[in-house]
Amino acid sequence: MQLRLHLTALALIVLSMDAWATTSVYPTVKLKDLPQGLRNEYLQQKPQMNKESRCAATYDSHNQADKMNLMCSIYIRMAAEGERRAMHYCEEKRTELKIQAPCRIVVEE
């Protein structure tokens, strides 16, 4: 009985760790919801990316290129670090371009 309880508890811990590892602590945006220009830029970066690579995007307009920004962290070993760096790079560029919308991590779902 106790062994069964311990195995059940262990299984729940493993499942919760897996769910935690696949979610972002940052706001996200689906790739399909990005403006076409940012989608194209993401798809150009995609061949260089590994499973830990992350991109962050911000845009105020769907048709003004000077109000769009996509920054990626490509050569990275941990997804959380990739997200943190992508958001940092995106925020720097967002400030420079005076974009009002917040940066969000791009997800392909």
NULOBA-384001 format. One record per residue: residue number from 1; chain; x, y, z of N, C-alpha, C in turn. Coordinates in steps of 0.001 Angstrom, whole numbers, always signed. Example, Ala and Ser with C-alpha at 12.3 -4.5 7.8 and 13.67 -1.06 7.14 Angstrom:
2
     n   chain     neast    nnorth       nup    caeast   canorth      caup     ceast    cnorth       cup
     1       A    +13190     -5690     +7800    +12300     -4500     +7800    +13200     -3300     +7800
     2       A    +12850     -2250     +7080    +13670     -1060     +7140    +12900       +30     +7870
END
This chain:
109
     n   chain     neast    nnorth       nup    caeast   canorth      caup     ceast    cnorth       cup
     1       A      +826     -1198        +0        +0        +0        +0      +866     +1256        +0
     2       A     +1872     +1268      +910     +2743     +2449      +973     +3586     +2576      -284
     3       A     +4034     +1439      -823     +4819     +1466     -2054     +3986     +2049     -3188
     4       A     +2728     +1653     -3253     +1827     +2168     -4292     +1639     +3680     -4137
     5       A     +1503     +4139     -2901     +1343     +5562     -2616     +2602     +6330     -3023
     6       A     +3767     +5778     -2710     +5026     +6429     -3076     +5207     +6490     -4589
     7       A     +4852     +5404     -5284     +4966     +5393     -6743     +4009     +6399     -7382
     8       A     +2811     +6509     -6837     +1842     +7482     -7338     +2356     +8899     -7122
     9       A     +2900     +9171     -5955     +3447    +10497     -5656     +4618    +10812     -6583
    10       A     +5478     +9843     -6815     +6621    +10041     -7707     +6158    +10331     -9128
    11       A     +5150     +9596     -9584     +4617     +9815    -10921     +4048    +11227    -11059
    12       A     +3349    +11700    -10038     +2794    +13058    -10079     +3893    +14111    -10116
    13       A     +4955    +13881     -9372     +6073    +14829     -9375     +6717    +14884    -10750
    14       A     +6953    +13727    -11351     +7572    +13676    -12680     +6679    +14361    -13706
    15       A     +5386    +14096    -13664     +4463    +14734    -14606     +4414    +16241    -14416
    16       A     +4424    +16691    -13185     +4376    +18140    -12946     +5679    +18799    -13394
    17       A     +6808    +18117    -13232     +8086    +18674    -13693     +8087    +18791    -15208
    18       A     +7531    +17789    -15902     +7476    +17821    -17357     +6588    +18968    -17832
    19       A     +5454    +19164    -17192     +4554    +20261    -17558     +5209    +21602    -17286
    20       A     +5929    +21709    -16172     +6611    +22957    -15833     +7691    +23276    -16849
    21       A     +8402    +22257    -17301     +9512    +22472    -18230     +9041    +22950    -19592
    22       A     +7806    +22675    -19983     +7339    +23042    -21312     +6553    +24345    -21329
    23       A     +6328    +24981    -20196     +5599    +26234    -20170     +6562    +27391    -19971
    24       A     +6181    +28523    -20463     +7018    +29710    -20365     +6548    +30593    -19215
    25       A     +7489    +31236    -18566     +7124    +32198    -17524     +6832    +33557    -18146
    26       A     +7151    +33709    -19412     +6919    +34954    -20143     +5638    +34838    -20969
    27       A     +5047    +35980    -21325     +3880    +35932    -22212     +4274    +35339    -23565
    28       A     +3347    +34669    -24214     +3639    +34021    -25489     +2704    +34527    -26587
    29       A     +3124    +34293    -27823     +2304    +34590    -28998     +2501    +33431    -29965
    30       A     +1410    +32988    -30575     +1496    +31895    -31543     +2085    +32412    -32850
    31       A     +2887    +31579    -33477     +3528    +31939    -34740     +2497    +32385    -35773
    32       A     +1370    +31691    -35833      +335    +32024    -36822      -287    +33399    -36580
    33       A      -153    +33941    -35362      -737    +35246    -35043      +205    +36415    -35328
    34       A     +1455    +36119    -35674     +2416    +37185    -35975     +2129    +37799    -37338
    35       A     +2517    +39061    -37525     +2422    +39655    -38864     +3290    +38857    -39844
    36       A     +2927    +38872    -41099     +3625    +38079    -42116     +5130    +38346    -42135
    37       A     +5544    +39596    -41985     +6969    +39928    -41997     +7742    +39242    -40879
    38       A     +7156    +39203    -39677     +7809    +38532    -38556     +7781    +37014    -38720
    39       A     +6699    +36489    -39290     +6636    +35043    -39555     +7732    +34632    -40523
    40       A     +7917    +35421    -41581     +8967    +35122    -42564    +10345    +35168    -41918
    41       A    +10574    +36171    -41088    +11855    +36304    -40404    +12098    +35107    -39480
    42       A    +11066    +34679    -38761    +11179    +33513    -37875    +11526    +32271    -38694
    43       A    +10839    +32080    -39805    +11084    +30896    -40631    +12487    +30910    -41243
    44       A    +13053    +32094    -41466    +14437    +32179    -41942    +15413    +31756    -40849
    45       A    +15091    +32060    -39596    +15949    +31702    -38467    +15812    +30228    -38085
    46       A    +14677    +29631    -38366    +14331    +28288    -37919    +15385    +27218    -38243
    47       A    +15983    +27169    -39445    +16968    +26115    -39724    +18182    +26127    -38789
    48       A    +18525    +27274    -38235    +19667    +27379    -37337    +19316    +27023    -35893
    49       A    +18037    +26933    -35590    +17586    +26767    -34205    +17608    +25308    -33771
    50       A    +17887    +25104    -32469    +17741    +23777    -31878    +16506    +23807    -30977
    51       A    +16250    +22727    -30248    +15013    +22670    -29454    +15012    +23631    -28273
    52       A    +16166    +24135    -27865    +16242    +25093    -26763    +16212    +26550    -27239
    53       A    +16360    +26775    -28527    +16352    +28135    -29071    +14975    +28772    -28871
    54       A    +14984    +30075    -28642    +13728    +30804    -28457    +13811    +32153    -29156
    55       A    +12644    +32639    -29591    +12529    +33964    -30189    +11448    +34739    -29442
    56       A    +11640    +36048    -29387    +10647    +36941    -28788    +10278    +37987    -29826
    57       A     +9017    +38339    -29876     +8534    +39287    -30874     +7688    +40369    -30227
    58       A     +7715    +41529    -30858     +6837    +42635    -30483     +6492    +43406    -31749
    59       A     +5294    +43955    -31780     +4880    +44748    -32943     +3704    +45636    -32564
    60       A     +3710    +46820    -33138     +2591    +47749    -32949     +1679    +47753    -34164
    61       A     +2208    +47309    -35296     +1453    +47362    -36539     +1721    +46098    -37351
    62       A      +704    +45628    -38050      +869    +44448    -38903     +1476    +44800    -40258
    63       A     +1562    +46080    -40594     +2096    +46425    -41905     +3196    +47487    -41886
    64       A     +3649    +47943    -40752     +4772    +48886    -40680     +5999    +48145    -40166
    65       A     +6957    +47905    -41050     +8151    +47135    -40689     +8951    +47799    -39573
    66       A     +8909    +49129    -39488     +9672    +49814    -38441     +9008    +49701    -37063
    67       A     +7841    +49110    -37000     +7150    +48883    -35726     +7023    +47386    -35420
    68       A     +7979    +46586    -35960     +8030    +45148    -35719     +9430    +44773    -35279
    69       A     +9516    +43766    -34429    +10814    +43321    -33953    +10744    +41841    -33586
    70       A    +11747    +41083    -34033    +11887    +39679    -33663    +13344    +39459    -33291
    71       A    +13580    +39010    -32077    +14935    +38738    -31607    +14984    +37293    -31124
    72       A    +16032    +36579    -31537    +16159    +35162    -31192    +17440    +34880    -30426
    73       A    +17363    +33899    -29578    +18528    +33339    -28905    +18670    +31934    -29472
    74       A    +19630    +31749    -30351    +19701    +30517    -31137    +20656    +29491    -30550
    75       A    +21885    +29877    -30326    +22898    +28918    -29866    +22896    +28873    -28340
    76       A    +21998    +28076    -27803    +21771    +28048    -26364    +21573    +26607    -25919
    77       A    +21898    +26304    -24671    +21800    +24926    -24183    +20591    +24680    -23292
    78       A    +20006    +25739    -22752    +18841    +25579    -21879    +17721    +26490    -22360
    79       A    +16513    +25944    -22479    +15373    +26697    -22988    +15060    +27915    -22134
    80       A    +15144    +27782    -20814    +14842    +28914    -19936    +15817    +30059    -20171
    81       A    +17079    +29740    -20372    +18079    +30770    -20664    +17824    +31382    -22040
    82       A    +17406    +30560    -22991    +17057    +31067    -24317    +15910    +32056    -24260
    83       A    +14900    +31744    -23463    +13766    +32659    -23296    +14211    +33967    -22651
    84       A    +15003    +33844    -21591    +15460    +35035    -20878    +16256    +35944    -21804
    85       A    +17173    +35371    -22565    +17994    +36174    -23480    +17174    +36767    -24615
    86       A    +16281    +35969    -25192    +15438    +36475    -26280    +14589    +37653    -25797
    87       A    +14039    +37538    -24598    +13240    +38634    -24041    +14115    +39862    -23778
    88       A    +15302    +39652    -23275    +16214    +40768    -23014    +16562    +41493    -24318
    89       A    +16944    +40733    -25352    +17276    +41339    -26648    +16069    +42061    -27236
    90       A    +14900    +41444    -27117    +13671    +42038    -27645    +13339    +43339    -26925
    91       A    +13450    +43342    -25600    +13149    +44551    -24829    +14092    +45700    -25184
    92       A    +15374    +45391    -25380    +16329    +46433    -25784    +15924    +47050    -27111
    93       A    +15596    +46204    -28090    +15217    +46690    -29422    +13862    +47394    -29381
    94       A    +12952    +46899    -28560    +11624    +47524    -28427    +11766    +48956    -27928
    95       A    +12633    +49160    -26956    +12882    +50504    -26429    +13494    +51394    -27505
    96       A    +14454    +50847    -28227    +15117    +51610    -29298    +14136    +52029    -30386
    97       A    +13235    +51132    -30772    +12268    +51413    -31838    +10999    +52105    -31341
    98       A    +10899    +52286    -30008     +9739    +52919    -29380     +8439    +52176    -29702
    99       A     +8497    +50858    -29610     +7313    +50016    -29810     +6586    +49908    -28475
   100       A     +5281    +50108    -28495     +4485    +50113    -27274     +4133    +48713    -26774
   101       A     +3879    +47799    -27684     +3438    +46437    -27311     +4572    +45698    -26576
   102       A     +4201    +44822    -25649     +5226    +44069    -24919     +5846    +42969    -25784
   103       A     +7025    +42543    -25422     +7671    +41405    -26078     +6997    +40121    -25594
   104       A     +6898    +39151    -26498     +6308    +37850    -26153     +7118    +36743    -26821
   105       A     +7210    +35613    -26153     +7925    +34457    -26692     +7074    +33826    -27800
   106       A     +7700    +33526    -28928     +6997    +32915    -30059     +6899    +31413    -29835
   107       A     +5675    +30886    -29954     +5446    +29441    -29859     +4812    +28974    -31159
   108       A     +5144    +27763    -31572     +4669    +27259    -32866     +3325    +26549    -32804
   109       A     +2728    +26405    -31665     +1474    +25655    -31500      +367    +26218    -32305
END
